[in-house]
């Protein structure tokens, strides 16, 4: 299937590794020009160079912290200057810390709000004037299946990502008449650096090994394993693409069946 992504301009945040990187690379393989972002200048430059080298598509990297309120507009402008337009936006950021409700103070909650909600708000707000000029405008927020099925010891993520799901659905309803689509992917356990960090914390708490914790978590999937970043990226590229032109307001679990609900 031709996804219709050739020559589209995409910005993907949180993209020096993991789900963001896999998504940006997949979009580039489909012919998109991509701008990617993460906090570390060296990592994001290396990631962009690797994508460009392996796909033959234009890829540029911009360093900066998406939790910084002033950075969103700067990043959108950098992407526009580099690519000449903006058709696709993927708002993605690392998750907040692991811990129970009583382990977090007011400051930790505010930082988590900036990371898991407000970065989406600010990036979308800054991008909207430019997305309105596109004939194939599409936004994808990256959240978590924990918005449907809370994960133990991830109270910050469970709580705040749910607000981003609400934001995504609201914007799909509000801006559909302008031809801008909004969807979210709710990944479950996927083989990323972030998940390794969580498995490491569990192993320490349970006096076990990372391998034991990974195996235990994998057994929750009917497929008997965690997901792979490429499997997430394949779904992301489709939802972003003109091939999914009548799909908006969808909260798609890419979870190997780990979510046990029916809705």
C-alpha positions in Angstrom: 0.0 0.0 0.0 1.2 3.5 -0.9 0.6 5.5 2.3 0.9 8.8 0.4 3.7 10.1 2.6 6.2 11.1 -0.1 7.4 14.7 0.3 5.4 15.3 3.5 7.1 17.3 6.2 7.0 15.7 9.7 8.2 16.7 13.1 8.7 14.0 15.7 9.7 14.9 19.3 11.4 12.6 21.8 13.1 11.0 18.8 16.7 10.3 19.5 15.8 6.7 20.6 12.9 4.3 21.2 9.4 4.9 19.8 10.1 8.4 18.5 13.2 7.4 16.6 11.5 4.3 15.1 8.6 6.5 14.0 10.8 9.2 12.4 12.9 6.6 10.6 9.8 4.8 9.2 8.3 8.1 8.0 11.7 8.9 6.3 11.6 5.5 4.6 8.2 6.4 3.3 9.6 9.5 1.7 8.9 12.2 4.4 11.3 15.0 5.2 11.7 14.7 9.0 12.7 17.0 11.8 13.4 15.3 15.1 14.0 16.6 18.6 15.4 15.5 21.9 17.2 17.2 24.8 20.8 16.0 24.1 22.5 17.8 21.1 24.9 15.0 20.4 22.3 12.2 20.5 19.8 14.1 18.3 22.4 15.0 15.7 23.6 11.4 15.5 20.1 10.2 15.2 19.3 12.6 12.3 22.5 11.7 10.5 21.7 8.0 10.8 18.1 8.4 9.5 19.4 10.4 6.5 22.1 7.9 5.7 19.9 4.9 6.0 16.8 6.2 4.2 18.1 8.8 1.7 15.5 11.3 3.0 16.2 14.7 4.5 16.5 14.5 8.3 17.5 17.3 10.7 17.8 17.3 14.5 17.1 20.0 16.9 18.0 19.9 20.6 15.8 21.3 23.3 13.5 20.5 26.2 9.9 20.2 25.3 8.9 20.8 28.9 10.2 24.3 28.6 7.2 26.5 27.9 9.2 28.8 25.6 10.7 26.1 23.5 7.7 24.8 21.5 7.4 27.8 19.2 11.1 27.9 18.6 11.1 24.2 17.7 8.2 24.5 15.3 9.9 27.5 13.6 13.2 25.5 13.3 11.3 22.7 11.7 9.6 25.0 9.3 12.8 26.7 8.3 14.5 23.4 7.7 11.7 21.7 5.8 9.6 24.5 4.2 6.3 23.4 5.8 4.6 21.1 8.3 2.1 18.3 7.5 2.6 15.8 10.3 3.3 16.3 14.0 4.2 13.6 16.5 4.2 14.8 20.1 6.2 12.3 22.2 8.2 12.6 25.4 9.7 10.3 27.9 7.6 9.2 30.8 7.6 10.6 34.4 9.4 8.8 37.2 8.3 5.4 38.7 6.8 5.6 42.1 3.7 5.4 44.4 1.3 8.2 45.1 2.9 9.2 48.4 6.4 9.2 47.0 5.8 12.4 45.0 5.6 15.9 46.1 3.9 18.9 44.5 7.0 19.7 42.4 7.1 16.2 41.0 3.5 16.4 39.9 4.0 19.7 38.2 7.1 18.4 36.3 5.0 15.4 35.2 2.2 17.7 34.0 4.7 19.7 31.9 6.2 16.4 30.5 3.1 14.3 29.8 0.4 17.0 29.1 1.6 20.5 28.6 4.3 19.6 26.0 1.6 18.2 23.8 -0.6 21.3 24.4 2.2 23.7 23.6 3.5 21.9 20.5 0.1 21.6 19.0 -0.8 25.2 19.7 2.4 26.4 18.1 2.0 24.1 15.1 -1.7 24.8 14.3 -1.2 27.9 12.1 1.1 25.9 9.9 -0.9 22.6 9.9 -3.8 24.7 8.6 -1.9 25.3 5.4 -1.4 21.6 4.8 -3.7 19.4 2.7 -2.8 16.3 4.8 -2.5 17.7 8.3 -2.3 15.0 11.0 -1.2 15.0 14.6 -0.3 11.9 16.7 0.1 12.1 20.4 2.0 9.3 22.1 0.4 8.3 25.4 0.1 4.8 27.0 -2.3 1.9 27.5 -2.1 2.9 31.2 -4.8 5.5 30.4 -7.2 2.5 30.0 -5.6 0.0 32.4 -3.4 1.7 35.1 0.0 0.2 35.7 1.2 -0.3 39.3 3.8 2.1 40.6 3.2 4.5 37.6 0.7 6.9 39.2 2.1 10.0 37.5 1.9 8.4 34.0 -1.5 6.8 34.7 -3.0 10.1 35.8 -1.6 12.7 33.5 -1.5 10.8 30.2 -5.2 10.4 30.6 -5.5 14.1 30.2 -3.6 14.0 26.9 -6.1 11.4 25.6 -8.9 13.8 26.5 -7.0 16.6 24.7 -6.6 14.5 21.6 -10.2 13.5 21.3 -11.3 17.0 22.0 -9.1 18.4 19.2 -10.3 15.8 16.8 -13.9 17.0 17.4 -13.0 20.6 17.4 -10.7 20.8 14.4 -12.0 18.1 12.1 -14.0 20.6 10.1 -10.6 22.2 9.2 -9.3 18.9 7.9 -6.8 18.3 10.7 -6.8 14.8 12.1 -5.8 13.9 15.7 -5.2 10.4 17.0 -3.2 8.8 19.8 -1.3 5.6 20.1 -1.4 3.9 23.5 1.6 1.6 23.5 2.0 -1.1 26.1 5.3 -2.6 27.1 7.8 -2.2 24.3 11.5 -2.9 24.1 12.8 0.6 24.6 15.3 2.2 26.9 12.5 3.6 29.1 11.1 0.1 29.7 14.6 -1.2 30.6 14.8 1.5 33.2 11.4 0.4 34.7 12.4 -3.3 34.7 15.6 -2.3 36.4 13.7 -0.5 39.2 11.4 -3.5 39.6 14.3 -5.9 39.8 15.8 -3.8 42.5 12.6 -3.6 44.5 11.8 -7.3 44.1 15.4 -8.5 44.6 15.2 -10.2 41.2 16.9 -9.7 37.8 15.9 -7.5 34.8 15.4 -10.7 32.7 13.0 -12.1 35.3 11.0 -8.9 35.5 10.9 -8.7 31.7 9.7 -12.2 31.3 7.0 -11.7 34.0 5.7 -8.7 32.2 5.8 -10.3 28.8 3.6 -13.1 30.0 0.7 -10.6 30.3 0.5 -10.4 26.6 -1.4 -13.1 24.7 1.6 -13.0 22.3 4.0 -13.8 25.1 6.4 -10.9 24.5 6.8 -7.2 24.6 6.4 -5.1 21.5 9.1 -3.8 19.2 9.6 -0.2 18.4 9.1 -0.9 14.7 5.7 -2.4 15.4 4.7 0.8 17.0 6.2 2.9 14.2 4.3 0.9 11.5 1.0 1.8 13.2 2.1 5.4 13.7 3.0 5.9 10.0 -0.4 4.6 8.9 -2.4 6.8 11.3 -0.4 9.9 10.2 -0.7 9.1 6.5 -3.3 10.2 3.9 -4.1 6.5 3.7 -5.9 6.9 7.0 -7.7 10.0 5.9 -11.1 9.0 7.5 -9.6 8.1 10.8 -9.6 10.7 13.6 -10.2 10.7 17.3 -8.9 7.2 17.6 -7.0 6.0 20.7 -5.2 3.0 19.3 -3.7 0.4 21.7 -0.6 -1.1 20.2 -0.2 -3.6 23.1 -0.1 -7.2 21.9 -3.4 -7.7 23.7 -2.2 -6.6 27.2 -5.2 -4.4 27.7 -7.9 -6.7 29.0 -11.0 -4.5 28.4 -13.4 -4.6 25.6 -13.8 -0.9 24.9 
